[in-house]
């Protein structure tokens, strides 16, 4: 059997502020899943190991795809990347903020990008507010009294929601349709000033116009995707910060 020697190069995510011993298997899997989307070229990227000296997530990349991956991650970090790697970059940044670590990528020993710093970041501001979100309903399920619900937002992001069994039964009839969900939303302010939905507890919903998926996403983008209901102080400054 023929054996082909492939030239491989390293690309490593450094997590400054944690160690392999403190990084749980679950969290490691979450980082690796998002790294796979961030790097792209999945068949050419191979996980190698977790090294000491902070936690270093080392991957080996086939030489032919190496410049493609470096170009992609740089584009994302500068704000001009594609949707999928950009979503992965945001998820990785959220993990680092939650874990209070500073992350950066090195390729062949040279630092190529720095993630938003989370090690010394202030605890994120969280608010609970009457809210509405809209997107394509793609998951309703669970066996407990509180049922998880998932929407795909206008930019492809996952919006985490939950509701009671009665509403879930009705929502299940609208799977893969565009909907607007209303309820009590928990929001977190990101370091860049934007807001991230942690969870929406659904109290009501509206079925939106049943059009093709691409057209529906265009309509959701035009409508803004996520809306907070009007409400007097003390959160008026929060509403203003969302523009």
C-alpha positions in Angstrom: 0.0 0.0 0.0 1.4 3.4 -0.9 2.2 5.8 1.9 2.0 9.5 1.2 4.0 11.9 3.4 2.1 15.1 4.1 3.7 18.3 5.3 2.0 19.5 8.5 2.2 22.8 10.3 1.0 23.8 13.7 -1.7 26.3 14.7 -2.3 26.7 18.4 -4.9 28.5 20.5 -3.4 29.7 23.8 -5.8 30.2 26.7 -3.9 32.4 29.2 -5.5 32.1 32.5 -6.3 28.4 32.7 -4.4 25.1 32.5 -5.1 21.6 31.1 -6.0 20.4 34.6 -8.6 23.1 35.0 -10.1 22.7 31.5 -13.0 20.3 31.7 -13.5 17.7 28.9 -16.9 19.4 28.1 -15.3 22.8 27.8 -12.4 21.4 25.7 -15.0 19.9 23.3 -16.8 23.2 23.0 -13.6 25.0 22.2 -12.6 22.4 19.6 -16.0 22.4 17.9 -15.9 26.2 17.4 -12.2 26.1 16.4 -13.2 23.6 13.6 -15.7 26.1 12.2 -13.3 29.0 12.8 -10.4 27.4 10.9 -12.6 25.8 8.1 -10.9 23.3 5.7 -12.0 20.6 8.2 -10.5 17.5 6.4 -7.1 19.2 6.5 -7.1 20.2 10.2 -6.2 17.5 12.8 -6.3 18.0 16.6 -3.0 17.0 18.2 -2.9 17.7 21.9 -3.4 20.1 24.8 0.0 21.4 26.0 0.9 22.9 29.4 2.0 26.5 29.8 -1.5 28.0 30.0 -3.8 25.6 28.1 -2.5 25.3 24.5 -4.9 23.6 22.0 -2.5 22.4 19.3 -3.8 21.5 15.8 -1.8 20.2 12.8 -2.8 21.6 9.4 -1.9 20.1 6.0 0.5 22.4 4.3 -1.7 23.1 1.2 -4.5 24.5 3.4 -2.3 26.3 5.8 -2.3 29.8 4.1 -6.0 29.5 3.4 -6.7 29.1 7.1 -4.3 31.8 8.2 -6.0 34.2 5.7 -9.5 33.3 7.0 -8.8 33.8 10.7 -7.1 37.1 10.0 -10.1 38.3 7.9 -12.5 37.3 10.7 -10.4 39.1 13.4 -10.4 42.2 11.2 -14.2 42.1 10.7 -14.4 41.0 7.1 -14.7 37.2 7.4 -17.5 34.9 6.3 -20.6 34.2 8.4 -19.6 30.7 9.7 -16.1 31.5 10.9 -17.3 34.9 12.3 -20.0 33.1 14.4 -17.3 30.7 15.6 -15.0 33.6 16.5 -17.8 35.2 18.6 -18.6 31.9 20.4 -14.9 31.4 21.2 -14.7 35.0 22.5 -17.8 34.3 24.7 -16.2 31.2 26.1 -13.0 33.1 26.9 -15.0 35.9 28.6 -17.0 33.3 30.6 -13.8 31.5 31.6 -11.9 34.7 32.3 -9.0 33.8 30.0 -7.1 35.7 27.3 -6.9 33.9 24.0 -4.5 34.3 21.1 -3.5 32.2 18.1 0.0 31.3 17.1 1.0 29.7 13.9 4.5 28.2 13.7 5.5 30.2 16.8 4.3 33.6 15.6 1.2 35.3 17.1 -1.4 36.0 14.3 -4.5 37.2 16.1 -5.6 38.2 19.6 -9.1 37.5 20.9 -10.9 40.1 23.0 -9.3 40.0 26.5 -11.4 38.2 29.1 -8.9 37.6 31.9 -9.3 40.9 33.7 -12.6 41.9 32.2 -15.3 43.2 34.4 -18.2 40.8 35.2 -20.6 41.2 32.3 -23.7 43.3 32.9 -26.9 41.1 32.7 -30.5 42.4 32.5 -33.8 40.6 32.4 -36.3 42.4 30.2 -39.5 41.9 28.2 -38.2 41.0 24.7 -39.0 39.4 21.4 -36.8 37.5 19.0 -37.6 36.2 15.5 -36.0 33.6 13.3 -36.5 30.1 11.8 -37.8 27.6 14.4 -35.7 24.4 14.1 -35.9 22.6 17.4 -38.6 22.0 20.0 -37.9 19.2 22.4 -37.2 17.8 25.9 -38.8 15.6 28.5 -39.2 18.0 31.4 -41.8 20.6 32.3 -39.6 23.3 30.8 -39.0 22.6 27.1 -36.0 23.9 25.2 -36.7 25.8 21.9 -34.1 26.9 19.4 -34.3 29.5 16.7 -31.9 30.3 13.8 -31.5 34.1 13.8 -31.1 36.4 10.8 -27.3 36.0 10.8 -27.4 32.2 11.4 -26.9 32.5 15.1 -28.7 30.1 17.5 -31.2 31.8 19.8 -31.8 29.8 23.0 -35.3 29.8 24.3 -37.6 27.7 26.6 -41.3 27.4 27.3 -43.9 25.3 29.0 -45.3 22.0 27.5 -48.6 23.7 26.3 -46.8 26.3 24.2 -44.2 23.8 23.0 -46.9 21.5 21.7 -48.3 24.3 19.5 -44.9 25.6 18.5 -43.9 22.1 17.3 -46.4 22.4 14.5 -44.4 25.4 13.2 -41.0 23.6 12.9 -38.8 25.1 10.2 -41.1 28.1 9.8 -40.3 31.7 10.6 -41.7 32.8 13.9 -41.6 35.7 16.4 -41.3 34.7 20.1 -42.2 37.0 23.0 -41.4 36.7 26.6 -38.9 37.5 29.3 -35.3 37.7 27.9 -32.0 37.5 29.8 -29.3 39.6 28.1 -25.6 40.0 28.6 -23.5 42.9 27.5 -20.4 41.9 25.5 -17.0 43.7 25.8 -17.6 45.3 22.4 -20.8 46.9 23.6 -23.2 44.6 21.8 -25.8 42.4 23.6 -26.1 38.6 23.6 -29.3 36.8 24.4 -28.7 34.2 27.1 -32.2 32.9 27.2 -35.8 33.8 26.3 -38.6 32.4 28.4 -41.5 32.3 25.9 -44.9 33.5 26.9 -46.4 33.9 23.4 -45.6 33.6 19.7 -46.6 34.7 16.2 -46.2 32.8 13.0 -44.6 35.0 10.4 -45.3 34.9 6.7 -44.4 31.5 5.3 -42.0 32.3 2.5 -38.8 30.6 1.2 -35.9 30.3 3.6 -33.7 32.9 1.9 -36.5 35.4 1.6 -37.5 34.8 5.2 -33.9 35.5 6.4 -33.9 38.7 4.3 -37.1 39.8 5.9 -35.8 39.0 9.4 -32.6 41.0 8.7 -34.7 43.9 7.5 -36.8 43.7 10.7 -33.8 43.7 12.9 -34.0 40.1 14.1 -34.0 40.8 17.8 -36.2 43.4 19.5 -36.8 44.6 23.0 -40.2 45.9 23.9 -40.4 49.6 24.9 -40.0 50.0 28.7 -39.4 53.0 30.9 -36.2 53.5 33.0 -34.0 52.1 34.4 -33.0 50.4 31.1 -33.4 53.3 28.6 -29.6 53.7 28.3 -29.4 50.0 27.5 -31.9 50.4 24.7 -30.0 53.4 23.3 -26.7 51.4 23.3 -28.2 48.9 20.8 -28.8 51.7 18.3 
